[in-house]
Every structure is written in structure tokens, then in C-alpha cells.
Amino acid sequence: MGKVPVRLKEVAYTISPYHQHVMTGLWKDIPYKLSKKFHENWVSAFTLVVPIVGTYMYAENYRENEKLHHRY
């Protein structure tokens, strides 16, 4: 059995260097995408933010109390 040559049709996709709308799909509906991600992962975001904010508030309060300790 011999091999029969098959003609291949080739399609080349290129982007013009002057094309202005290459990445529009990434920025389309960005507020909706961000809110959806937040609503899906709010527990993780909450457990990450609360200890950081709490530590910062504690440190600021401690520093303020140390500053006021020698005042009176």
C-alpha cells in the first residue's frame, strides 16, 4: 500500500501591529468579575484582612498610649 499525498490547507492568524483592541476581553465587565470573585471568596478575604487590620490597630493604639503615658 502506498501513501497518498494529502494537500493540507493552512491558515495563518496574525495581528496587525496597528490593531488597537487586542486585550479588550480582559477588561470587559471588570466590576462584575471582581465582585463575583469577592463574593465567592469572602471568607478567605475576611480571614486575611481581619488579623492584619487588628494587628495594625493594636500597634497604633499601643504607640499612642506610650506617647501619652509621660504626658500627665
All heavy atoms as a GROMACS GRO file, in nm:
protein
  611
    1MET      N    1   0.084  -0.117   0.000
    1MET     CA    2   0.000   0.000   0.000
    1MET      C    3   0.088   0.123   0.000
    1MET      O    4   0.174   0.139   0.085
    1MET     CB    5  -0.087   0.001   0.122
    1MET     CG    6  -0.194  -0.105   0.121
    1MET     SD    7  -0.329  -0.050   0.217
    1MET     CE    8  -0.321  -0.153   0.353
    2GLY      N    9   0.059   0.211  -0.088
    2GLY     CA   10   0.135   0.334  -0.098
    2GLY      C   11   0.066   0.446  -0.024
    2GLY      O   12  -0.055   0.444   0.001
    3LYS      N   13   0.144   0.542   0.012
    3LYS     CA   14   0.087   0.657   0.082
    3LYS      C   15   0.038   0.758  -0.020
    3LYS      O   16   0.107   0.787  -0.118
    3LYS     CB   17   0.191   0.721   0.173
    3LYS     CG   18   0.232   0.631   0.287
    3LYS     CD   19   0.327   0.702   0.379
    3LYS     CE   20   0.362   0.609   0.493
    3LYS     NZ   21   0.456   0.670   0.585
    4VAL      N   22  -0.079   0.809   0.004
    4VAL     CA   23  -0.137   0.907  -0.086
    4VAL      C   24  -0.110   1.046  -0.029
    4VAL      O   25  -0.144   1.073   0.087
    4VAL     CB   26  -0.290   0.886  -0.100
    4VAL    CG1   27  -0.351   0.991  -0.191
    4VAL    CG2   28  -0.318   0.746  -0.149
    5PRO      N   29  -0.047   1.134  -0.105
    5PRO     CA   30  -0.022   1.269  -0.052
    5PRO      C   31  -0.153   1.345  -0.033
    5PRO      O   32  -0.243   1.338  -0.115
    5PRO     CB   33   0.065   1.334  -0.160
    5PRO     CG   34   0.042   1.254  -0.283
    5PRO     CD   35   0.004   1.116  -0.239
    6VAL      N   36  -0.162   1.412   0.078
    6VAL     CA   37  -0.282   1.488   0.111
    6VAL      C   38  -0.246   1.635   0.115
    6VAL      O   39  -0.147   1.674   0.178
    6VAL     CB   40  -0.339   1.445   0.249
    6VAL    CG1   41  -0.460   1.528   0.285
    6VAL    CG2   42  -0.372   1.298   0.248
    7ARG      N   43  -0.323   1.715   0.045
    7ARG     CA   44  -0.297   1.859   0.048
    7ARG      C   45  -0.354   1.917   0.176
    7ARG      O   46  -0.468   1.894   0.211
    7ARG     CB   47  -0.363   1.926  -0.071
    7ARG     CG   48  -0.297   1.894  -0.202
    7ARG     CD   49  -0.348   1.983  -0.309
    7ARG     NE   50  -0.324   2.122  -0.269
    7ARG     CZ   51  -0.295   2.220  -0.352
    7ARG    NH1   52  -0.289   2.196  -0.479
    7ARG    NH2   53  -0.274   2.341  -0.308
    8LEU      N   54  -0.270   1.987   0.248
    8LEU     CA   55  -0.313   2.050   0.372
    8LEU      C   56  -0.348   2.195   0.345
    8LEU      O   57  -0.277   2.264   0.273
    8LEU     CB   58  -0.201   2.043   0.476
    8LEU     CG   59  -0.161   1.904   0.522
    8LEU    CD1   60  -0.042   1.913   0.616
    8LEU    CD2   61  -0.277   1.836   0.590
    9LYS      N   62  -0.457   2.237   0.403
    9LYS     CA   63  -0.492   2.378   0.396
    9LYS      C   64  -0.440   2.444   0.522
    9LYS      O   65  -0.469   2.399   0.633
    9LYS     CB   66  -0.643   2.395   0.386
    9LYS     CG   67  -0.699   2.341   0.256
    9LYS     CD   68  -0.846   2.369   0.247
    9LYS     CE   69  -0.899   2.317   0.116
    9LYS     NZ   70  -1.041   2.344   0.099
   10GLU      N   71  -0.364   2.547   0.504
   10GLU     CA   72  -0.301   2.614   0.618
   10GLU      C   73  -0.361   2.753   0.634
   10GLU      O   74  -0.378   2.827   0.537
   10GLU     CB   75  -0.151   2.627   0.594
   10GLU     CG   76  -0.078   2.684   0.710
   10GLU     CD   77   0.072   2.685   0.684
   10GLU    OE1   78   0.120   2.596   0.613
   10GLU    OE2   79   0.138   2.776   0.734
   11VAL      N   80  -0.394   2.784   0.757
   11VAL     CA   81  -0.448   2.916   0.789
   11VAL      C   82  -0.354   2.982   0.887
   11VAL      O   83  -0.323   2.925   0.992
   11VAL     CB   84  -0.589   2.908   0.849
   11VAL    CG1   85  -0.642   3.045   0.885
   11VAL    CG2   86  -0.683   2.838   0.753
   12ALA      N   87  -0.308   3.100   0.855
   12ALA     CA   88  -0.218   3.173   0.945
   12ALA      C   89  -0.294   3.290   1.003
   12ALA      O   90  -0.348   3.373   0.929
   12ALA     CB   91  -0.096   3.220   0.869
   13TYR      N   92  -0.301   3.295   1.134
   13TYR     CA   93  -0.367   3.405   1.203
   13TYR      C   94  -0.261   3.502   1.252
   13TYR      O   95  -0.169   3.463   1.322
   13TYR     CB   96  -0.448   3.355   1.322
   13TYR     CG   97  -0.566   3.269   1.282
   13TYR    CD1   98  -0.558   3.131   1.288
   13TYR    CD2   99  -0.683   3.329   1.238
   13TYR    CE1  100  -0.666   3.054   1.251
   13TYR    CE2  101  -0.791   3.251   1.201
   13TYR     CZ  102  -0.782   3.114   1.208
   13TYR     OH  103  -0.889   3.038   1.172
   14THR      N  104  -0.277   3.627   1.217
   14THR     CA  105  -0.183   3.728   1.262
   14THR      C  106  -0.259   3.849   1.312
   14THR      O  107  -0.375   3.870   1.279
   14THR     CB  108  -0.089   3.773   1.148
   14THR    OG1  109  -0.168   3.827   1.042
   14THR    CG2  110  -0.006   3.658   1.096
   15ILE      N  111  -0.192   3.926   1.394
   15ILE     CA  112  -0.250   4.050   1.446
   15ILE      C  113  -0.169   4.166   1.389
   15ILE      O  114  -0.046   4.164   1.391
   15ILE     CB  115  -0.244   4.053   1.599
   15ILE    CG1  116  -0.329   3.941   1.655
   15ILE    CG2  117  -0.293   4.187   1.652
   15ILE    CD1  118  -0.323   3.930   1.805
   16SER      N  119  -0.239   4.261   1.340
   16SER     CA  120  -0.173   4.379   1.286
   16SER      C  121  -0.109   4.457   1.400
   16SER      O  122  -0.167   4.469   1.508
   16SER     CB  123  -0.275   4.467   1.215
   16SER     OG  124  -0.218   4.592   1.184
   17PRO      N  125   0.010   4.515   1.380
   17PRO     CA  126   0.070   4.596   1.486
   17PRO      C  127  -0.008   4.724   1.512
   17PRO      O  128   0.011   4.788   1.614
   17PRO     CB  129   0.210   4.626   1.433
   17PRO     CG  130   0.204   4.601   1.288
   17PRO     CD  131   0.096   4.501   1.264
   18TYR      N  132  -0.098   4.759   1.423
   18TYR     CA  133  -0.178   4.880   1.439
   18TYR      C  134  -0.315   4.850   1.500
   18TYR      O  135  -0.396   4.940   1.518
   18TYR     CB  136  -0.195   4.950   1.304
   18TYR     CG  137  -0.062   4.983   1.243
   18TYR    CD1  138  -0.017   4.913   1.133
   18TYR    CD2  139   0.018   5.081   1.299
   18TYR    CE1  140   0.106   4.942   1.078
   18TYR    CE2  141   0.141   5.111   1.244
   18TYR     CZ  142   0.185   5.041   1.134
   18TYR     OH  143   0.306   5.069   1.080
   19HIS      N  144  -0.340   4.725   1.531
   19HIS     CA  145  -0.469   4.686   1.589
   19HIS      C  146  -0.477   4.737   1.732
   19HIS      O  147  -0.389   4.710   1.813
   19HIS     CB  148  -0.482   4.535   1.583
   19HIS     CG  149  -0.619   4.486   1.614
   19HIS    ND1  150  -0.722   4.493   1.524
   19HIS    CD2  151  -0.670   4.429   1.725
   19HIS    CE1  152  -0.831   4.443   1.578
   19HIS    NE2  153  -0.802   4.402   1.701
   20GLN      N  154  -0.582   4.806   1.766
   20GLN     CA  155  -0.592   4.873   1.895
   20GLN      C  156  -0.667   4.792   2.001
   20GLN      O  157  -0.659   4.821   2.118
   20GLN     CB  158  -0.663   5.008   1.879
   20GLN     CG  159  -0.589   5.103   1.789
   20GLN     CD  160  -0.458   5.146   1.849
   20GLN    OE1  161  -0.448   5.171   1.967
   20GLN    NE2  162  -0.354   5.150   1.768
   21HIS      N  163  -0.741   4.691   1.964
   21HIS     CA  164  -0.828   4.620   2.057
   21HIS      C  165  -0.783   4.477   2.079
   21HIS      O  166  -0.860   4.383   2.066
   21HIS     CB  167  -0.972   4.622   2.006
   21HIS     CG  168  -1.022   4.760   1.977
   21HIS    ND1  169  -1.049   4.850   2.076
   21HIS    CD2  170  -1.044   4.824   1.861
   21HIS    CE1  171  -1.089   4.963   2.023
   21HIS    NE2  172  -1.087   4.952   1.892
   22VAL      N  173  -0.658   4.459   2.118
   22VAL     CA  174  -0.605   4.325   2.134
   22VAL      C  175  -0.653   4.262   2.264
   22VAL      O  176  -0.693   4.147   2.268
   22VAL     CB  177  -0.450   4.327   2.129
   22VAL    CG1  178  -0.394   4.190   2.156
   22VAL    CG2  179  -0.404   4.378   1.994
   23MET      N  180  -0.651   4.337   2.375
   23MET     CA  181  -0.681   4.280   2.506
   23MET      C  182  -0.812   4.333   2.564
   23MET      O  183  -0.826   4.341   2.685
   23MET     CB  184  -0.566   4.310   2.602
   23MET     CG  185  -0.438   4.244   2.560
   23MET     SD  186  -0.298   4.287   2.662
   23MET     CE  187  -0.353   4.240   2.822
   24THR      N  188  -0.907   4.366   2.483
   24THR     CA  189  -1.032   4.421   2.536
   24THR      C  190  -1.111   4.319   2.616
   24THR      O  191  -1.184   4.355   2.706
   24THR     CB  192  -1.121   4.476   2.423
   24THR    OG1  193  -1.144   4.371   2.329
   24THR    CG2  194  -1.059   4.595   2.357
   25GLY      N  195  -1.096   4.191   2.585
   25GLY     CA  196  -1.169   4.088   2.659
   25GLY      C  197  -1.130   4.080   2.805
   25GLY      O  198  -1.210   4.038   2.889
   26LEU      N  199  -1.007   4.120   2.839
   26LEU     CA  200  -0.964   4.114   2.978
   26LEU      C  201  -1.032   4.221   3.063
   26LEU      O  202  -1.056   4.202   3.181
   26LEU     CB  203  -0.812   4.133   2.986
   26LEU     CG  204  -0.728   4.020   2.930
   26LEU    CD1  205  -0.581   4.058   2.936
   26LEU    CD2  206  -0.751   3.893   3.008
   27TRP      N  207  -1.058   4.335   3.005
   27TRP     CA  208  -1.112   4.448   3.082
   27TRP      C  209  -1.264   4.460   3.069
   27TRP      O  210  -1.324   4.545   3.132
   27TRP     CB  211  -1.046   4.577   3.036
   27TRP     CG  212  -0.898   4.566   3.030
   27TRP    CD1  213  -0.821   4.572   2.919
   27TRP    CD2  214  -0.809   4.542   3.139
   27TRP    NE1  215  -0.690   4.554   2.952
   27TRP    CE2  216  -0.680   4.536   3.086
   27TRP    CE3  217  -0.826   4.526   3.275
   27TRP    CZ2  218  -0.568   4.514   3.165
   27TRP    CZ3  219  -0.714   4.503   3.353
   27TRP    CH2  220  -0.589   4.498   3.298
   28LYS      N  221  -1.325   4.376   2.991
   28LYS     CA  222  -1.470   4.383   2.973
   28LYS      C  223  -1.539   4.332   3.100
   28LYS      O  224  -1.504   4.227   3.152
   28LYS     CB  225  -1.509   4.297   2.853
   28LYS     CG  226  -1.654   4.308   2.816
   28LYS     CD  227  -1.680   4.224   2.692
   28LYS     CE  228  -1.826   4.235   2.654
   28LYS     NZ  229  -1.857   4.151   2.539
   29ASP      N  230  -1.632   4.407   3.152
   29ASP     CA  231  -1.710   4.371   3.272
   29ASP      C  232  -1.622   4.349   3.394
   29ASP      O  233  -1.647   4.260   3.475
   29ASP     CB  234  -1.794   4.246   3.247
   29ASP     CG  235  -1.894   4.263   3.136
   29ASP    OD1  236  -1.939   4.377   3.115
   29ASP    OD2  237  -1.929   4.163   3.071
   30ILE      N  238  -1.519   4.430   3.412
   30ILE     CA  239  -1.426   4.411   3.524
   30ILE      C  240  -1.494   4.431   3.660
   30ILE      O  241  -1.466   4.355   3.753
   30ILE     CB  242  -1.299   4.498   3.508
   30ILE    CG1  243  -1.188   4.449   3.601
   30ILE    CG2  244  -1.324   4.643   3.531
   30ILE    CD1  245  -1.119   4.327   3.554
   31PRO      N  246  -1.586   4.528   3.679
   31PRO     CA  247  -1.651   4.538   3.810
   31PRO      C  248  -1.731   4.411   3.845
   31PRO      O  249  -1.728   4.365   3.959
   31PRO     CB  250  -1.743   4.658   3.798
   31PRO     CG  251  -1.686   4.739   3.687
   31PRO     CD  252  -1.624   4.640   3.593
   32TYR      N  253  -1.799   4.355   3.747
   32TYR     CA  254  -1.876   4.234   3.770
   32TYR      C  255  -1.784   4.117   3.807
   32TYR      O  256  -1.811   4.042   3.901
   32TYR     CB  257  -1.959   4.198   3.646
   32TYR     CG  258  -2.021   4.061   3.655
   32TYR    CD1  259  -2.130   4.038   3.738
   32TYR    CD2  260  -1.971   3.954   3.581
   32TYR    CE1  261  -2.189   3.914   3.748
   32TYR    CE2  262  -2.027   3.829   3.590
   32TYR     CZ  263  -2.136   3.808   3.674
   32TYR     OH  264  -2.192   3.685   3.683
   33LYS      N  265  -1.672   4.104   3.736
   33LYS     CA  266  -1.579   3.995   3.762
   33LYS      C  267  -1.518   4.007   3.901
   33LYS      O  268  -1.505   3.908   3.974
   33LYS     CB  269  -1.469   3.992   3.657
   33LYS     CG  270  -1.518   3.948   3.521
   33LYS     CD  271  -1.406   3.954   3.420
   33LYS     CE  272  -1.454   3.919   3.281
   33LYS     NZ  273  -1.348   3.932   3.181
   34LEU      N  274  -1.481   4.130   3.940
   34LEU     CA  275  -1.422   4.149   4.072
   34LEU      C  276  -1.523   4.122   4.183
   34LEU      O  277  -1.490   4.059   4.284
   34LEU     CB  278  -1.367   4.291   4.085
   34LEU     CG  279  -1.241   4.320   4.005
   34LEU    CD1  280  -1.203   4.467   4.019
   34LEU    CD2  281  -1.128   4.231   4.050
   35SER      N  282  -1.646   4.168   4.165
   35SER     CA  283  -1.748   4.144   4.269
   35SER      C  284  -1.780   3.994   4.278
   35SER      O  285  -1.800   3.941   4.387
   35SER     CB  286  -1.874   4.224   4.241
   35SER     OG  287  -1.937   4.179   4.123
   36LYS      N  288  -1.781   3.926   4.166
   36LYS     CA  289  -1.807   3.782   4.169
   36LYS      C  290  -1.696   3.708   4.242
   36LYS      O  291  -1.722   3.621   4.325
   36LYS     CB  292  -1.820   3.730   4.026
   36LYS     CG  293  -1.855   3.585   4.019
   36LYS     CD  294  -1.872   3.538   3.876
   36LYS     CE  295  -1.898   3.390   3.873
   36LYS     NZ  296  -1.905   3.337   3.738
   37LYS      N  297  -1.570   3.745   4.214
   37LYS     CA  298  -1.458   3.682   4.283
   37LYS      C  299  -1.463   3.709   4.434
   37LYS      O  300  -1.434   3.622   4.515
   37LYS     CB  301  -1.324   3.733   4.227
   37LYS     CG  302  -1.291   3.681   4.092
   37LYS     CD  303  -1.255   3.535   4.099
   37LYS     CE  304  -1.212   3.486   3.962
   37LYS     NZ  305  -1.188   3.344   3.960
   38PHE      N  306  -1.499   3.831   4.471
   38PHE     CA  307  -1.508   3.864   4.613
   38PHE      C  308  -1.618   3.784   4.681
   38PHE      O  309  -1.600   3.730   4.789
   38PHE     CB  310  -1.531   4.013   4.632
   38PHE     CG  311  -1.544   4.051   4.777
   38PHE    CD1  312  -1.431   4.059   4.856
   38PHE    CD2  313  -1.667   4.073   4.835
   38PHE    CE1  314  -1.441   4.091   4.990
   38PHE    CE2  315  -1.679   4.105   4.968
   38PHE     CZ  316  -1.564   4.114   5.046
   39HIS      N  317  -1.735   3.775   4.617
   39HIS     CA  318  -1.846   3.702   4.678
   39HIS      C  319  -1.817   3.552   4.687
   39HIS      O  320  -1.865   3.486   4.780
   39HIS     CB  321  -1.975   3.726   4.600
   39HIS     CG  322  -2.031   3.862   4.622
   39HIS    ND1  323  -2.080   3.904   4.743
   39HIS    CD2  324  -2.044   3.968   4.540
   39HIS    CE1  325  -2.122   4.028   4.734
   39HIS    NE2  326  -2.100   4.070   4.612
   40GLU      N  327  -1.738   3.499   4.593
   40GLU     CA  328  -1.703   3.358   4.601
   40GLU      C  329  -1.600   3.330   4.710
   40GLU      O  330  -1.599   3.224   4.769
   40GLU     CB  331  -1.646   3.311   4.466
   40GLU     CG  332  -1.750   3.301   4.356
   40GLU     CD  333  -1.687   3.267   4.222
   40GLU    OE1  334  -1.563   3.264   4.214
   40GLU    OE2  335  -1.764   3.245   4.128
   41ASN      N  336  -1.512   3.429   4.738
   41ASN     CA  337  -1.400   3.406   4.830
   41ASN      C  338  -1.403   3.501   4.949
   41ASN      O  339  -1.297   3.535   5.002
   41ASN     CB  340  -1.269   3.423   4.754
   41ASN     CG  341  -1.258   3.328   4.639
   41ASN    OD1  342  -1.288   3.212   4.651
   41ASN    ND2  343  -1.218   3.379   4.523
   42TRP      N  344  -1.519   3.543   4.996
   42TRP     CA  345  -1.524   3.644   5.102
   42TRP      C  346  -1.472   3.588   5.234
   42TRP      O  347  -1.417   3.663   5.314
   42TRP     CB  348  -1.663   3.702   5.117
   42TRP     CG  349  -1.766   3.605   5.171
   42TRP    CD1  350  -1.843   3.522   5.100
   42TRP    CD2  351  -1.798   3.585   5.308
   42TRP    NE1  352  -1.923   3.450   5.184
   42TRP    CE2  353  -1.898   3.486   5.312
   42TRP    CE3  354  -1.753   3.639   5.428
   42TRP    CZ2  355  -1.952   3.441   5.430
   42TRP    CZ3  356  -1.809   3.594   5.546
   42TRP    CH2  357  -1.907   3.497   5.547
   43VAL      N  358  -1.486   3.460   5.258
   43VAL     CA  359  -1.437   3.402   5.384
   43VAL      C  360  -1.285   3.409   5.388
   43VAL      O  361  -1.226   3.448   5.489
   43VAL     CB  362  -1.486   3.256   5.400
   43VAL    CG1  363  -1.423   3.191   5.521
   43VAL    CG2  364  -1.637   3.252   5.409
   44SER      N  365  -1.221   3.376   5.278
   44SER     CA  366  -1.074   3.383   5.272
   44SER      C  367  -1.027   3.527   5.286
   44SER      O  368  -0.929   3.554   5.355
   44SER     CB  369  -1.024   3.324   5.140
   44SER     OG  370  -1.061   3.190   5.130
   45ALA      N  371  -1.096   3.618   5.219
   45ALA     CA  372  -1.057   3.759   5.228
   45ALA      C  373  -1.076   3.810   5.371
   45ALA      O  374  -0.992   3.884   5.423
   45ALA     CB  375  -1.139   3.843   5.131
   46PHE      N  376  -1.184   3.770   5.436
   46PHE     CA  377  -1.212   3.812   5.572
   46PHE      C  378  -1.106   3.761   5.669
   46PHE      O  379  -1.056   3.836   5.753
   46PHE     CB  380  -1.351   3.762   5.613
   46PHE     CG  381  -1.398   3.812   5.744
   46PHE    CD1  382  -1.438   3.944   5.760
   46PHE    CD2  383  -1.403   3.728   5.855
   46PHE    CE1  384  -1.482   3.990   5.882
   46PHE    CE2  385  -1.447   3.774   5.977
   46PHE     CZ  386  -1.487   3.906   5.991
   47THR      N  387  -1.068   3.634   5.655
   47THR     CA  388  -0.968   3.578   5.746
   47THR      C  389  -0.828   3.632   5.719
   47THR      O  390  -0.742   3.623   5.804
   47THR     CB  391  -0.965   3.424   5.736
   47THR    OG1  392  -0.940   3.385   5.601
   47THR    CG2  393  -1.095   3.365   5.784
   48LEU      N  394  -0.806   3.688   5.602
   48LEU     CA  395  -0.677   3.751   5.573
   48LEU      C  396  -0.674   3.895   5.624
   48LEU      O  397  -0.576   3.938   5.684
   48LEU     CB  398  -0.650   3.749   5.423
   48LEU     CG  399  -0.525   3.824   5.377
   48LEU    CD1  400  -0.401   3.750   5.422
   48LEU    CD2  401  -0.526   3.842   5.228
   49VAL      N  402  -0.782   3.969   5.606
   49VAL     CA  403  -0.784   4.112   5.637
   49VAL      C  404  -0.798   4.137   5.786
   49VAL      O  405  -0.733   4.227   5.840
   49VAL     CB  406  -0.897   4.180   5.557
   49VAL    CG1  407  -0.919   4.323   5.603
   49VAL    CG2  408  -0.864   4.177   5.409
   50VAL      N  409  -0.880   4.062   5.855
   50VAL     CA  410  -0.908   4.088   5.996
   50VAL      C  411  -0.782   4.082   6.083
   50VAL      O  412  -0.757   4.174   6.162
   50VAL     CB  413  -1.019   3.996   6.049
   50VAL    CG1  414  -1.028   3.998   6.199
   50VAL    CG2  415  -1.151   4.036   5.987
   51PRO      N  416  -0.697   3.980   6.074
   51PRO     CA  417  -0.577   3.980   6.159
   51PRO      C  418  -0.481   4.094   6.125
   51PRO      O  419  -0.419   4.151   6.215
   51PRO     CB  420  -0.511   3.845   6.130
   51PRO     CG  421  -0.618   3.760   6.076
   51PRO     CD  422  -0.712   3.851   6.005
   52ILE      N  423  -0.470   4.129   5.999
   52ILE     CA  424  -0.379   4.238   5.960
   52ILE      C  425  -0.429   4.370   6.013
   52ILE      O  426  -0.354   4.448   6.074
   52ILE     CB  427  -0.362   4.240   5.807
   52ILE    CG1  428  -0.288   4.115   5.761
   52ILE    CG2  429  -0.289   4.366   5.763
   52ILE    CD1  430  -0.283   4.097   5.612
   53VAL      N  431  -0.557   4.399   5.995
   53VAL     CA  432  -0.614   4.525   6.044
   53VAL      C  433  -0.613   4.529   6.197
   53VAL      O  434  -0.581   4.632   6.256
   53VAL     CB  435  -0.757   4.545   5.988
   53VAL    CG1  436  -0.827   4.662   6.053
   53VAL    CG2  437  -0.752   4.563   5.838
   54GLY      N  438  -0.644   4.418   6.261
   54GLY     CA  439  -0.642   4.413   6.406
   54GLY      C  440  -0.503   4.437   6.463
   54GLY      O  441  -0.487   4.511   6.561
   55THR      N  442  -0.402   4.378   6.404
   55THR     CA  443  -0.264   4.399   6.449
   55THR      C  444  -0.222   4.543   6.431
   55THR      O  445  -0.159   4.603   6.519
   55THR     CB  446  -0.169   4.305   6.373
   55THR    OG1  447  -0.214   4.171   6.390
   55THR    CG2  448  -0.027   4.318   6.423
   56TYR      N  449  -0.257   4.600   6.318
   56TYR     CA  450  -0.223   4.740   6.292
   56TYR      C  451  -0.291   4.834   6.392
   56TYR      O  452  -0.228   4.925   6.447
   56TYR     CB  453  -0.262   4.778   6.149
   56TYR     CG  454  -0.238   4.923   6.118
   56TYR    CD1  455  -0.111   4.970   6.091
   56TYR    CD2  456  -0.344   5.014   6.116
   56TYR    CE1  457  -0.088   5.103   6.062
   56TYR    CE2  458  -0.322   5.147   6.089
   56TYR     CZ  459  -0.194   5.191   6.061
   56TYR     OH  460  -0.172   5.324   6.035
   57MET      N  461  -0.420   4.811   6.419
   57MET     CA  462  -0.493   4.896   6.514
   57MET      C  463  -0.436   4.880   6.655
   57MET      O  464  -0.424   4.979   6.728
   57MET     CB  465  -0.642   4.862   6.512
   57MET     CG  466  -0.712   4.906   6.385
   57MET     SD  467  -0.884   4.856   6.375
   57MET     CE  468  -0.953   4.941   6.513
   58TYR      N  469  -0.401   4.758   6.694
   58TYR     CA  470  -0.341   4.736   6.825
   58TYR      C  471  -0.208   4.810   6.838
   58TYR      O  472  -0.180   4.875   6.939
   58TYR     CB  473  -0.322   4.586   6.849
   58TYR     CG  474  -0.245   4.557   6.976
   58TYR    CD1  475  -0.307   4.566   7.100
   58TYR    CD2  476  -0.110   4.524   6.972
   58TYR    CE1  477  -0.237   4.541   7.217
   58TYR    CE2  478  -0.039   4.499   7.087
   58TYR     CZ  479  -0.103   4.507   7.210
   58TYR     OH  480  -0.033   4.483   7.325
   59ALA      N  481  -0.124   4.802   6.734
   59ALA     CA  482   0.006   4.868   6.738
   59ALA      C  483  -0.008   5.020   6.744
   59ALA      O  484   0.064   5.088   6.818
   59ALA     CB  485   0.088   4.827   6.617
   60GLU      N  486  -0.102   5.074   6.667
   60GLU     CA  487  -0.124   5.220   6.670
   60GLU      C  488  -0.175   5.264   6.807
   60GLU      O  489  -0.133   5.368   6.859
   60GLU     CB  490  -0.223   5.260   6.561
   60GLU     CG  491  -0.166   5.257   6.422
   60GLU     CD  492  -0.056   5.360   6.404
   60GLU    OE1  493  -0.072   5.475   6.451
   60GLU    OE2  494   0.047   5.324   6.345
   61ASN      N  495  -0.266   5.188   6.867
   61ASN     CA  496  -0.320   5.222   6.998
   61ASN      C  497  -0.209   5.214   7.104
   61ASN      O  498  -0.200   5.300   7.191
   61ASN     CB  499  -0.434   5.128   7.033
   61ASN     CG  500  -0.504   5.168   7.160
   61ASN    OD1  501  -0.507   5.286   7.196
   61ASN    ND2  502  -0.560   5.071   7.230
   62TYR      N  503  -0.127   5.110   7.097
   62TYR     CA  504  -0.016   5.095   7.191
   62TYR      C  505   0.082   5.212   7.179
   62TYR      O  506   0.127   5.267   7.279
   62TYR     CB  507   0.054   4.962   7.166
   62TYR     CG  508   0.162   4.933   7.267
   62TYR    CD1  509   0.130   4.881   7.391
   62TYR    CD2  510   0.296   4.957   7.238
   62TYR    CE1  511   0.227   4.853   7.484
   62TYR    CE2  512   0.395   4.931   7.329
   62TYR     CZ  513   0.360   4.878   7.453
   62TYR     OH  514   0.457   4.851   7.545
   63ARG      N  515   0.114   5.250   7.058
   63ARG     CA  516   0.206   5.360   7.036
   63ARG      C  517   0.148   5.492   7.088
   63ARG      O  518   0.218   5.572   7.150
   63ARG     CB  519   0.238   5.373   6.888
   63ARG     CG  520   0.354   5.466   6.859
   63ARG     CD  521   0.390   5.462   6.715
   63ARG     NE  522   0.301   5.554   6.645
   63ARG     CZ  523   0.306   5.578   6.517
   63ARG    NH1  524   0.390   5.512   6.441
   63ARG    NH2  525   0.225   5.665   6.463
   64GLU      N  526   0.020   5.513   7.066
   64GLU     CA  527  -0.046   5.636   7.115
   64GLU      C  528  -0.047   5.638   7.268
   64GLU      O  529  -0.022   5.743   7.329
   64GLU     CB  530  -0.188   5.644   7.060
   64GLU     CG  531  -0.260   5.772   7.089
   64GLU     CD  532  -0.199   5.892   7.019
   64GLU    OE1  533  -0.134   5.876   6.915
   64GLU    OE2  534  -0.218   6.004   7.071
   65ASN      N  535  -0.076   5.524   7.330
   65ASN     CA  536  -0.075   5.518   7.477
   65ASN      C  537   0.065   5.541   7.534
   65ASN      O  538   0.079   5.606   7.637
   65ASN     CB  539  -0.130   5.383   7.525
   65ASN     CG  540  -0.279   5.374   7.506
   65ASN    OD1  541  -0.347   5.476   7.489
   65ASN    ND2  542  -0.331   5.252   7.505
   66GLU      N  543   0.167   5.488   7.469
   66GLU     CA  544   0.305   5.512   7.513
   66GLU      C  545   0.340   5.660   7.500
   66GLU      O  546   0.409   5.716   7.584
   66GLU     CB  547   0.403   5.429   7.430
   66GLU     CG  548   0.410   5.285   7.470
   66GLU     CD  549   0.477   5.267   7.606
   66GLU    OE1  550   0.580   5.330   7.630
   66GLU    OE2  551   0.423   5.190   7.686
   67LYS      N  552   0.291   5.723   7.396
   67LYS     CA  553   0.320   5.864   7.374
   67LYS      C  554   0.252   5.949   7.481
   67LYS      O  555   0.309   6.048   7.529
   67LYS     CB  556   0.271   5.903   7.234
   67LYS     CG  557   0.323   6.035   7.186
   67LYS     CD  558   0.299   6.054   7.035
   67LYS     CE  559   0.157   6.037   6.996
   67LYS     NZ  560   0.132   6.074   6.857
   68LEU      N  561   0.132   5.912   7.520
   68LEU     CA  562   0.056   5.988   7.619
   68LEU      C  563   0.091   5.951   7.763
   68LEU      O  564   0.051   6.022   7.856
   68LEU     CB  565  -0.094   5.971   7.597
   68LEU     CG  566  -0.149   6.024   7.464
   68LEU    CD1  567  -0.296   5.991   7.453
   68LEU    CD2  568  -0.126   6.175   7.453
   69HIS      N  569   0.162   5.843   7.785
   69HIS     CA  570   0.193   5.794   7.920
   69HIS      C  571   0.273   5.897   8.002
   69HIS      O  572   0.246   5.916   8.120
   69HIS     CB  573   0.271   5.662   7.910
   69HIS     CG  574   0.315   5.610   8.042
   69HIS    ND1  575   0.227   5.559   8.134
   69HIS    CD2  576   0.438   5.602   8.100
   69HIS    CE1  577   0.294   5.520   8.241
   69HIS    NE2  578   0.423   5.545   8.223
   70HIS      N  579   0.370   5.962   7.943
   70HIS     CA  580   0.454   6.057   8.014
   70HIS      C  581   0.399   6.196   8.013
   70HIS      O  582   0.462   6.287   8.068
   70HIS     CB  583   0.595   6.059   7.949
   70HIS     CG  584   0.659   5.925   7.954
   70HIS    ND1  585   0.704   5.869   8.072
   70HIS    CD2  586   0.686   5.835   7.859
   70HIS    CE1  587   0.757   5.750   8.047
   70HIS    NE2  588   0.747   5.727   7.917
   71ARG      N  589   0.283   6.215   7.957
   71ARG     CA  590   0.228   6.349   7.944
   71ARG      C  591   0.173   6.402   8.077
   71ARG      O  592   0.180   6.519   8.104
   71ARG     CB  593   0.119   6.347   7.837
   71ARG     CG  594   0.068   6.483   7.800
   71ARG     CD  595  -0.022   6.469   7.683
   71ARG     NE  596   0.010   6.579   7.591
   71ARG     CZ  597  -0.056   6.605   7.483
   71ARG    NH1  598  -0.154   6.527   7.449
   71ARG    NH2  599  -0.022   6.704   7.407
   72TYR      N  600   0.116   6.315   8.158
   72TYR     CA  601   0.050   6.361   8.280
   72TYR      C  602   0.133   6.333   8.402
   72TYR      O  603   0.183   6.237   8.432
   72TYR     CB  604  -0.090   6.300   8.293
   72TYR     CG  605  -0.179   6.336   8.180
   72TYR    CD1  606  -0.216   6.241   8.083
   72TYR    CD2  607  -0.228   6.465   8.167
   72TYR    CE1  608  -0.298   6.274   7.980
   72TYR    CE2  609  -0.311   6.498   8.061
   72TYR     CZ  610  -0.345   6.403   7.968
   72TYR     OH  611  -0.428   6.435   7.867
   0.00000   0.00000   0.00000
